[in-house]
Amino acid sequence: GVGGYCLTKDPAFAPAAAKKFFNKDLDFPFSKLAIETNNNMPQHVISRIELLCEGNDDIKSLICGVTYRQDVADTRYSASEILVKQLLAKNIKVTCHDPYIKYWEELDISVCCDLPDLSGFDIIVMSVNHEFYKKLDESVWDNAKIILDANMVFSKTKIQELRDKGIKVESIGRGEGV
């Protein structure tokens, strides 16, 4: 998805522990690869946004979830921060929603606590799988044009229900075209 909170730190534990406890510099190629892959996920999400909104030079995006992981009110080390910064650098308009915070200190921006009218956005990016989003009534999404589920927020069943309503729904990290 957008990038996880565990992959940003957990793979670094093994090399640090090897140095501290065994005084050895050991190579952990899969740990390095996991960190590299995680760090590249925001750019992958942006590539998908650009592809899904191809031909639109004035993309308006809604980022749903800005905390570093689900169901917390902490934005430190959030993968969404990298995503939002890169979107803004590409002149993509960004509105952020998160049920747990009103102000994003690291970016010095206000965050919507109430879900805005979705008809005003070209794309909605589900970046944090807050329980809040999973429990919303399906009709909330009726005005959405495109949803990119970048963190497995929606079940396969929910994705199909949204598609049946004519909403374009894409996902990252699921495989099988779901």
PyMOL commands that set and color helices and strands:
alter all, ss='L'
color gray80, all
select helices_A, chain A and resi 10-22+29-52+79-89+118-120+131-135+138-143+156-164
alter helices_A, ss='H'
color red, helices_A
select strands_A, chain A and resi 60-64+93-97+103-104+109-110+123-126+146-149+168-171
alter strands_A, ss='S'
color yellow, strands_A
deselect
rebuild
show_as cartoon
